[in-house]
Amino acid sequence: MKNLRITVNGTAYDVQVEELGGSSAPVASAPAAAPAPVQAAKPAAPAGAAGSVVVKAPMPGTVVKIEVSAGQAVKAGDDLVFIEAMKMETPVKAPQDGTVATIDVAKGESVDSGKVLVTLN
């Protein structure tokens, strides 16, 4: 067994990994490591905090148009970004009224489903 620390998105996890290789030599067990303090998850942004409404890509594709800029006021249903997938452009719309806090993609960027595109206040 090997003790490893893996950090994912700023959160540390201590894991034990067993090697299942073709080695015929016995593996000496490692001394038990003291558990590392795991960082607490970041609290969710309170309502009204910068970028408290996250707008994510509904599908993988390529960003072909960005219709808004940071600081711009938007209404629910306004087009924010257009994503091209399978030769079709799909608008990503504002889920509610607000102000654009950040634009997290660039025109021409490939995005996966769930990638943060824009945040709103």
DSSP file (Angstrom, degrees, kcal/mol; ACC not computed):
  #  RESIDUE AA STRUCTURE BP1 BP2  ACC     N-H-->O    O-->H-N    N-H-->O    O-->H-N    TCO  KAPPA ALPHA  PHI   PSI    X-CA   Y-CA   Z-CA
    1    1 A M              0   0    0      0, 0.0    29,-0.5     0, 0.0     2,-0.4   0.000 360.0 360.0 360.0 140.6    0.0    0.0    0.0
    2    2 A K  E     -A   17   0A   0     15,-2.9    15,-3.0    27,-0.1     2,-0.6  -0.960 360.0-140.1-117.9 138.8    1.2    3.5   -0.8
    3    3 A N  E     +A   16   0A   0     -2,-0.4     2,-0.3    13,-0.2    13,-0.2  -0.875  30.1 174.5 -97.1 124.8   -0.1    6.6    1.0
    4    4 A L  E     -A   15   0A   0     11,-3.0    11,-3.2    -2,-0.6     2,-0.5  -0.932  26.6-141.8-129.5 152.2   -0.6    9.5   -1.4
    5    5 A R  E     -A   14   0A   0     -2,-0.3     2,-0.4     9,-0.2     9,-0.2  -0.975  20.1-171.0-113.9 125.9   -2.0   13.0   -1.0
    6    6 A I  E     -A   13   0A   0      7,-3.2     7,-3.0    -2,-0.5     2,-0.5  -0.957   9.0-154.1-118.5 133.2   -4.0   14.2   -4.0
    7    7 A T  E     -A   12   0A   0     -2,-0.4     2,-0.5     5,-0.2     5,-0.2  -0.937  12.8-178.5-110.5 124.2   -5.2   17.8   -4.3
    8    8 A V  E >  S-A   11   0A   0      3,-2.7     3,-2.0    -2,-0.5    -2,-0.0  -0.979  72.8 -20.7-124.2 118.7   -8.3   18.4   -6.4
    9    9 A N  T 3  S-     0   0    0     -2,-0.5    -1,-0.1     1,-0.3     3,-0.1   0.864 129.0 -49.5  52.0  40.3   -9.5   22.0   -6.9
   10   10 A G  T 3  S+     0   0    0      1,-0.2     2,-0.5    31,-0.0    -1,-0.3   0.424 114.8 114.5  84.1  -1.7   -7.6   23.1   -3.8
   11   11 A T  E <   -A    8   0A   0     -3,-2.0    -3,-2.7    27,-0.1     2,-0.3  -0.909  58.5-141.2-106.5 126.6   -8.9   20.4   -1.5
   12   12 A A  E     -A    7   0A   0     -2,-0.5     2,-0.4    -5,-0.2    -5,-0.2  -0.681  17.0-172.1 -89.4 136.3   -6.4   17.8   -0.3
   13   13 A Y  E     -A    6   0A   0     -7,-3.0    -7,-3.2    -2,-0.3     2,-0.5  -0.996  15.0-146.0-126.7 131.4   -7.3   14.1    0.0
   14   14 A D  E     +A    5   0A   0     -2,-0.4     2,-0.3    -9,-0.2    -9,-0.2  -0.863  29.0 175.5 -94.5 127.5   -5.2   11.4    1.6
   15   15 A V  E     -A    4   0A   0    -11,-3.2   -11,-3.0    -2,-0.5     2,-0.4  -0.911  27.7-137.5-131.1 157.1   -5.6    8.1   -0.2
   16   16 A Q  E     -A    3   0A   0     -2,-0.3     2,-0.4   -13,-0.2   -13,-0.2  -0.961  20.0-164.0-113.1 134.5   -4.1    4.6    0.0
   17   17 A V  E     -A    2   0A   0    -15,-3.0   -15,-2.9    -2,-0.4     2,-0.5  -0.972   6.7-150.8-122.5 130.1   -3.2    2.9   -3.2
   18   18 A E        -     0   0    0     -2,-0.4     2,-0.5   -17,-0.2    -2,-0.0  -0.864  14.9-135.8-100.5 130.7   -2.6   -0.8   -3.5
   19   19 A E        -     0   0    0     -2,-0.5     8,-0.1     1,-0.1    -2,-0.0  -0.729  18.8-176.1 -85.9 129.5   -0.2   -2.0   -6.2
   20   20 A L        +     0   0    0     -2,-0.5    -1,-0.1     2,-0.0    -2,-0.0  -0.151  33.4 140.2-115.3  36.6   -1.5   -5.0   -8.1
   21   21 A G        -     0   0    0      1,-0.1    -2,-0.0     0, 0.0     0, 0.0  -0.033  68.9 -97.6 -73.5 179.5    1.5   -5.5  -10.4
   22   22 A G  S    S+     0   0    0      2,-0.0     2,-0.2     0, 0.0    -1,-0.1   0.180  76.0 133.0 -84.7  16.9    3.1   -8.8  -11.4
   23   23 A S        -     0   0    0      1,-0.1     4,-0.1     2,-0.1     0, 0.0  -0.510  42.4-163.5 -72.4 132.7    5.8   -8.5   -8.7
   24   24 A S        +     0   0    0     -2,-0.2    -1,-0.1     2,-0.1     3,-0.0   0.587  62.5  98.1 -91.4 -10.9    6.3  -11.7   -6.7
   25   25 A A  S    S-     0   0    0      1,-0.1     2,-0.1     0, 0.0    -2,-0.1  -0.573  83.6-111.3 -77.1 137.3    8.2   -9.9   -4.0
   26   26 A P        -     0   0    0      0, 0.0     2,-0.5     0, 0.0    -1,-0.1  -0.396  27.8-126.8 -67.2 146.2    6.1   -9.1   -0.9
   27   27 A V        -     0   0    0     -4,-0.1     2,-0.2    -8,-0.1     3,-0.0  -0.832  18.4-127.4 -97.1 125.7    5.5   -5.4   -0.4
   28   28 A A        -     0   0    0     -2,-0.5     2,-0.2     1,-0.1    -1,-0.0  -0.531  30.1-115.5 -70.8 134.3    6.4   -4.1    3.0
   29   29 A S        -     0   0    0     -2,-0.2    -1,-0.1     1,-0.1   -27,-0.1  -0.488  27.3-122.3 -73.5 140.0    3.5   -2.2    4.5
   30   30 A A        -     0   0    0    -29,-0.5     3,-0.1    -2,-0.2    -1,-0.1  -0.506  33.4 -97.7 -78.1 147.2    4.1    1.5    5.0
   31   31 A P        -     0   0    0      0, 0.0     2,-0.2     0, 0.0    -1,-0.1  -0.381  50.9 -93.6 -63.1 144.7    3.7    2.8    8.5
   32   32 A A        -     0   0    0      1,-0.1     2,-0.3    -3,-0.1    -3,-0.0  -0.396  42.3-137.8 -62.6 126.8    0.3    4.4    8.9
   33   33 A A        -     0   0    0     -2,-0.2    -1,-0.1    -3,-0.1     3,-0.1  -0.616  22.3-105.1 -86.3 145.8    0.5    8.1    8.2
   34   34 A A        -     0   0    0     -2,-0.3    -1,-0.1     1,-0.1     2,-0.0  -0.497  48.2 -99.3 -65.5 135.2   -1.3   10.5   10.5
   35   35 A P        -     0   0    0      0, 0.0    -1,-0.1     0, 0.0     3,-0.0  -0.330  37.7-127.1 -61.2 134.4   -4.3   11.8    8.6
   36   36 A A        -     0   0    0      1,-0.1     2,-0.3    -3,-0.1   -22,-0.2  -0.528  29.9 -98.5 -79.5 147.4   -3.7   15.2    7.1
   37   37 A P        -     0   0    0      0, 0.0     2,-0.5     0, 0.0   -25,-0.1  -0.510  38.5-139.6 -66.3 127.7   -6.1   17.9    7.9
   38   38 A V        -     0   0    0     -2,-0.3     2,-0.1   -27,-0.1   -25,-0.1  -0.769  18.8-117.5 -91.6 130.9   -8.5   18.2    5.0
   39   39 A Q        -     0   0    0     -2,-0.5     2,-0.1   -27,-0.2     3,-0.1  -0.404  30.7-113.2 -67.5 139.5   -9.4   21.7    4.0
   40   40 A A        -     0   0    0      1,-0.1    -1,-0.1    -2,-0.1     2,-0.0  -0.426  38.5 -97.1 -69.8 147.4  -13.0   22.6    4.4
   41   41 A A        -     0   0    0      1,-0.1    -1,-0.1    -2,-0.1     3,-0.1  -0.325  46.1 -97.8 -63.3 147.6  -14.9   23.2    1.2
   42   42 A K        -     0   0    0      1,-0.1    -1,-0.1    -3,-0.1     3,-0.1  -0.449  43.6-110.9 -66.0 137.0  -15.3   26.9    0.3
   43   43 A P        -     0   0    0      0, 0.0    -1,-0.1     0, 0.0    -3,-0.0  -0.374  38.8 -96.5 -67.8 149.9  -18.6   28.2    1.4
   44   44 A A        -     0   0    0      1,-0.1     8,-0.1    -3,-0.1    -3,-0.0  -0.326  47.5 -95.9 -63.9 147.3  -21.1   29.1   -1.3
   45   45 A A        -     0   0    0      6,-0.1    -1,-0.1     1,-0.1     3,-0.1  -0.445  43.3-116.9 -65.5 132.9  -21.1   32.7   -2.3
   46   46 A P    >   -     0   0    0      0, 0.0     3,-2.5     0, 0.0    -1,-0.1  -0.300  44.4 -78.2 -67.4 157.1  -23.8   34.6   -0.5
   47   47 A A  T 3  S+     0   0    0      1,-0.3     3,-0.1     5,-0.0    74,-0.1  -0.299 121.7  23.4 -56.3 133.8  -26.5   36.1   -2.6
   48   48 A G  T 3  S+     0   0    0      1,-0.3    -1,-0.3    -3,-0.1     3,-0.1   0.336  90.7 132.5  90.8  -7.5  -25.3   39.3   -4.2
   49   49 A A  S X  S-     0   0    0     -3,-2.5     3,-1.6     1,-0.2    -1,-0.3  -0.377  75.6 -74.2 -73.3 158.9  -21.6   38.4   -4.0
   50   50 A A  T 3  S-     0   0    0      1,-0.3    -1,-0.2     2,-0.1    71,-0.1  -0.316 118.9   0.0 -56.2 122.6  -19.5   38.9   -7.1
   51   51 A G  T 3  S+     0   0    0     48,-0.2    -1,-0.3    68,-0.1    70,-0.2   0.845  81.3 151.9  69.9  35.3  -20.4   36.2   -9.6
   52   52 A S    <   +     0   0    0     -3,-1.6     2,-0.6    68,-0.2    69,-0.2   0.703  60.2  61.9 -75.0 -18.3  -23.0   34.5   -7.3
   53   53 A V  E    S-B  120   0B   0     67,-2.6    67,-2.9    -4,-0.2     2,-0.5  -0.941  76.2-158.9-109.0 117.0  -25.1   33.2  -10.3
   54   54 A V  E     -B  119   0B   0     -2,-0.6     2,-0.6    65,-0.2    65,-0.2  -0.825   4.7-160.6-100.7 129.5  -23.0   30.8  -12.4
   55   55 A V  E     -B  118   0B   0     63,-3.0    62,-3.0    -2,-0.5    63,-1.5  -0.949  17.1-168.1-110.8 119.1  -24.0   30.1  -16.1
   56   56 A K  E     -B  116   0B   0     -2,-0.6    60,-0.2    60,-0.2    59,-0.1  -0.676  30.0 -93.4-109.7 159.8  -22.6   26.9  -17.4
   57   57 A A        -     0   0    0     58,-2.6    57,-2.9    55,-0.3    58,-0.1  -0.528  26.3-153.4 -68.7 129.1  -22.3   25.4  -20.9
   58   58 A P  S    S+     0   0    0      0, 0.0    -1,-0.1     0, 0.0    55,-0.1   0.640  76.7   6.4 -78.3 -13.1  -25.2   23.0  -21.5
   59   59 A M  S    S-     0   0    0     53,-0.2     2,-0.2    56,-0.1    55,-0.1  -0.974  88.3 -86.6-158.4 161.3  -23.2   21.0  -24.0
   60   60 A P  S    S+     0   0    0      0, 0.0     2,-0.3     0, 0.0    52,-0.2  -0.511  70.6 105.5 -72.9 149.3  -19.7   20.6  -25.3
   61   61 A G  E     -D  111   0C   0     50,-2.2    50,-3.0    -2,-0.2     2,-0.4  -0.977  66.3 -64.6 172.1-161.8  -18.9   22.8  -28.3
   62   62 A T  E     -DE 110  84C   0     22,-2.2    22,-3.2    -2,-0.3     2,-0.5  -0.966  40.7-120.8-120.9 133.2  -17.0   25.9  -29.4
   63   63 A V  E     + E   0  83C   0     46,-2.7    45,-3.5    -2,-0.4    20,-0.2  -0.603  37.3 167.7 -71.8 120.5  -17.8   29.5  -28.3
   64   64 A V  E     +     0   0C   0     18,-2.6     2,-0.3    -2,-0.5    -1,-0.2   0.670  61.4  19.1-109.6 -23.1  -18.7   31.4  -31.5
   65   65 A K  E     - E   0  82C   0     17,-1.3    17,-2.6    41,-0.1     2,-0.5  -0.994  51.5-160.6-148.1 141.8  -20.1   34.6  -30.0
   66   66 A I  E     - E   0  81C   0     -2,-0.3    15,-0.2    15,-0.2    14,-0.1  -0.977  11.2-176.5-119.7 114.7  -20.0   36.5  -26.8
   67   67 A E        +     0   0    0     13,-2.5     2,-0.2    -2,-0.5    14,-0.2   0.547  59.4  53.0 -90.7  -9.3  -23.0   38.9  -26.6
   68   68 A V        -     0   0    0     12,-0.8     2,-0.3     4,-0.0    12,-0.0  -0.748  61.9-148.5-124.9 168.4  -22.3   40.6  -23.3
   69   69 A S    >   -     0   0    0     -2,-0.2     3,-2.1    33,-0.0    31,-0.3  -0.937  41.2 -79.5-133.0 159.5  -19.5   42.4  -21.5
   70   70 A A  T 3  S+     0   0    0     -2,-0.3    31,-0.2     1,-0.3     3,-0.1  -0.311 117.5  23.3 -58.7 135.8  -18.5   42.6  -17.8
   71   71 A G  T 3  S+     0   0    0     29,-3.2    -1,-0.3     1,-0.3     2,-0.2   0.293  89.9 134.0  91.4  -9.3  -20.7   45.1  -16.0
   72   72 A Q    <   -     0   0    0     -3,-2.1    28,-2.8    28,-0.1    -1,-0.3  -0.540  55.7-126.5 -77.6 137.2  -23.5   44.9  -18.5
   73   73 A A  E     -G   99   0D   0     26,-0.2     2,-0.3    -2,-0.2    26,-0.3  -0.650  31.4-172.8 -80.4 137.8  -27.1   44.6  -17.1
   74   74 A V  E     -G   98   0D   0     24,-3.3    24,-2.5    -2,-0.3     2,-0.3  -0.937  15.6-139.6-131.0 155.0  -29.0   41.6  -18.5
   75   75 A K    >   -     0   0    0     -2,-0.3     3,-2.3    22,-0.2    19,-0.3  -0.774  43.8 -80.7-107.6 155.7  -32.6   40.4  -18.2
   76   76 A A  T 3  S+     0   0    0     -2,-0.3    21,-0.1     1,-0.3     3,-0.1  -0.336 120.1  24.5 -54.4 130.6  -33.8   36.8  -17.8
   77   77 A G  T 3  S+     0   0    0     17,-3.0    -1,-0.3     1,-0.3     2,-0.1   0.283  86.7 137.5  94.2 -10.4  -33.7   35.2  -21.2
   78   78 A D    <   -     0   0    0     -3,-2.3    16,-2.6    16,-0.1    -1,-0.3  -0.421  62.3-106.8 -67.2 144.1  -31.1   37.5  -22.8
   79   79 A D  E     + F   0  93C   0     14,-0.2    14,-0.2     1,-0.2     3,-0.1  -0.559  42.6 169.1 -71.0 131.4  -28.5   35.8  -25.0
   80   80 A L  E     -     0   0C   0     12,-3.0   -13,-2.5     1,-0.4   -12,-0.8   0.791  63.1  -2.1-105.1 -52.1  -25.1   35.7  -23.2
   81   81 A V  E     -EF  66  92C   0     11,-1.3    11,-3.3   -15,-0.2     2,-0.5  -0.971  58.8-138.7-142.3 149.5  -23.0   33.4  -25.3
   82   82 A F  E     -EF  65  91C   0    -17,-2.6   -18,-2.6    -2,-0.3   -17,-1.3  -0.965  17.2-164.1-112.9 131.6  -23.5   31.2  -28.4
   83   83 A I  E     -EF  63  90C   0      7,-2.7     7,-3.3    -2,-0.5     2,-0.6  -0.946   9.7-145.3-114.5 132.9  -22.0   27.7  -28.6
   84   84 A E  E     +EF  62  89C   0    -22,-3.2   -22,-2.2    -2,-0.4     2,-0.4  -0.868  26.6 163.8 -98.9 126.0  -21.6   25.8  -31.8
   85   85 A A  E >  S- F   0  88C   0      3,-2.5     3,-1.3    -2,-0.6   -24,-0.1  -0.986  70.1  -4.3-140.2 129.4  -22.1   22.1  -31.6
   86   86 A M  T 3  S-     0   0    0     -2,-0.4     3,-0.1     1,-0.3    -1,-0.1   0.886 129.7 -57.6  55.0  42.5  -22.7   19.8  -34.6
   87   87 A K  T 3  S+     0   0    0      1,-0.2     2,-0.4    -3,-0.0    -1,-0.3   0.675 115.8 112.4  63.3  21.7  -22.8   22.9  -36.9
   88   88 A M  E <   -F   85   0C   0     -3,-1.3    -3,-2.5     2,-0.0     2,-0.5  -0.986  62.6-137.4-123.2 135.0  -25.7   24.4  -35.0
   89   89 A E  E     -F   84   0C   0     -2,-0.4    -5,-0.2    -5,-0.2    -7,-0.0  -0.797  20.4-167.6 -91.3 126.9  -25.4   27.6  -32.9
   90   90 A T  E     -F   83   0C   0     -7,-3.3    -7,-2.7    -2,-0.5     2,-0.2  -0.960  14.8-134.8-116.8 125.4  -27.1   27.4  -29.5
   91   91 A P  E     -F   82   0C   0      0, 0.0     2,-0.6     0, 0.0    -9,-0.2  -0.565   7.3-148.4 -77.4 141.4  -27.7   30.5  -27.4
   92   92 A V  E     -F   81   0C   0    -11,-3.3   -12,-3.0    -2,-0.2   -11,-1.3  -0.960  26.0-156.0-105.2 120.6  -26.9   30.3  -23.7
   93   93 A K  E     -F   79   0C   0     -2,-0.6   -14,-0.2   -14,-0.2   -15,-0.1  -0.612  21.8 -97.1-104.6 156.1  -29.4   32.6  -22.0
   94   94 A A        -     0   0    0    -16,-2.6   -17,-3.0   -19,-0.3   -16,-0.1  -0.523  25.7-150.5 -67.2 128.9  -29.4   34.5  -18.7
   95   95 A P  S    S-     0   0    0      0, 0.0     2,-0.3     0, 0.0    -1,-0.1   0.699  75.4  -3.6 -75.9 -17.8  -31.3   32.5  -16.1
   96   96 A Q  S    S-     0   0    0    -21,-0.1   -19,-0.1   -18,-0.1   -18,-0.1  -0.961  90.8 -71.4-160.2 170.5  -32.4   35.7  -14.3
   97   97 A D  S    S+     0   0    0     -2,-0.3     2,-0.3   -22,-0.1   -22,-0.2  -0.407  72.8 109.6 -66.7 148.3  -32.0   39.5  -14.3
   98   98 A G  E     -G   74   0D   0    -24,-2.5   -24,-3.3    -2,-0.1     2,-0.4  -0.989  63.4 -77.1 173.0-167.6  -28.6   40.7  -13.1
   99   99 A T  E     -G   73   0D   0     -2,-0.3    22,-2.7   -26,-0.3     2,-0.4  -0.976  45.7-109.7-122.3 135.9  -25.3   42.2  -14.0
  100  100 A V  E     +C  120   0B   0    -28,-2.8   -29,-3.2    -2,-0.4    20,-0.3  -0.506  36.7 176.2 -66.9 119.5  -22.5   40.4  -15.8
  101  101 A A  E     -     0   0B   0     18,-2.8     2,-0.3    -2,-0.4    19,-0.2   0.892  63.2  -0.5 -90.2 -49.9  -19.7   39.9  -13.2
  102  102 A T  E     -C  119   0B   0     17,-1.3    17,-2.2   -32,-0.1     2,-0.5  -0.980  50.3-147.6-141.1 153.3  -17.2   37.8  -15.2
  103  103 A I  E     -C  118   0B   0     -2,-0.3    15,-0.2    15,-0.2    14,-0.1  -0.986  17.8-175.0-117.4 115.9  -16.9   36.3  -18.7
  104  104 A D        +     0   0    0     13,-2.9     2,-0.3    -2,-0.5    14,-0.2   0.253  58.3  55.3-101.8  11.4  -14.9   33.1  -18.3
  105  105 A V        -     0   0    0     12,-0.5     2,-0.3    10,-0.0    12,-0.0  -0.884  66.4-138.8-135.8 167.8  -14.5   32.0  -21.9
  106  106 A A    >   -     0   0    0     -2,-0.3     3,-2.2     4,-0.1   -43,-0.3  -0.919  37.6 -87.3-126.3 154.1  -13.1   33.5  -25.1
  107  107 A K  T 3  S+     0   0    0     -2,-0.3   -43,-0.2     1,-0.3     3,-0.1  -0.370 116.8  23.8 -58.4 133.7  -14.4   33.4  -28.7
  108  108 A G  T 3  S+     0   0    0    -45,-3.5    -1,-0.3     1,-0.3     2,-0.2   0.307  90.7 135.5  91.5  -8.4  -13.1   30.3  -30.4
  109  109 A E    <   -     0   0    0     -3,-2.2   -46,-2.7   -46,-0.1     2,-0.4  -0.532  53.8-130.3 -76.7 136.8  -12.5   28.4  -27.1
  110  110 A S  E     -D   62   0C   0    -48,-0.2     2,-0.3    -2,-0.2   -48,-0.2  -0.719  29.9-168.6 -82.9 135.0  -13.6   24.8  -26.9
  111  111 A V  E     -D   61   0C   0    -50,-3.0   -50,-2.2    -2,-0.4     2,-0.2  -0.933  15.1-137.1-127.2 149.9  -15.7   24.1  -23.9
  112  112 A D    >   -     0   0    0     -2,-0.3     3,-2.0   -52,-0.2   -55,-0.3  -0.615  45.2 -80.7 -94.6 161.7  -17.0   20.9  -22.2
  113  113 A S  T 3  S+     0   0    0      1,-0.3    -1,-0.1    -2,-0.2     3,-0.1  -0.429 120.2  25.6 -60.1 132.4  -20.5   20.5  -20.8
  114  114 A G  T 3  S+     0   0    0    -57,-2.9    -1,-0.3     1,-0.3     2,-0.2   0.354  84.1 143.5  92.7  -5.6  -20.7   22.2  -17.4
  115  115 A K    <   -     0   0    0     -3,-2.0   -58,-2.6   -58,-0.1     2,-0.3  -0.480  59.2-110.6 -68.1 135.2  -17.8   24.7  -18.1
  116  116 A V  E     +B   56   0B   0    -60,-0.2   -60,-0.2    -2,-0.2     3,-0.1  -0.535  42.4 170.5 -68.9 125.6  -18.5   28.0  -16.5
  117  117 A L  E     -     0   0B   0    -62,-3.0   -13,-2.9     1,-0.4   -12,-0.5   0.839  61.5  -2.8 -99.5 -49.7  -19.2   30.6  -19.2
  118  118 A V  E     -BC  55 103B   0    -63,-1.5   -63,-3.0   -15,-0.2    -1,-0.4  -0.980  56.6-148.3-145.3 148.3  -20.4   33.7  -17.4
  119  119 A T  E     -BC  54 102B   0    -17,-2.2   -18,-2.8    -2,-0.3   -17,-1.3  -0.958  16.0-161.4-119.8 148.0  -21.2   34.7  -13.8
  120  120 A L  E      BC  53 100B   0    -67,-2.9   -67,-2.6    -2,-0.4   -68,-0.2  -0.872 360.0 360.0-122.9 154.6  -23.9   37.2  -12.9
  121  121 A N              0   0    0    -22,-2.7   -21,-0.1    -2,-0.3    -1,-0.1   0.346 360.0 360.0 -97.8 360.0  -24.6   39.3   -9.8
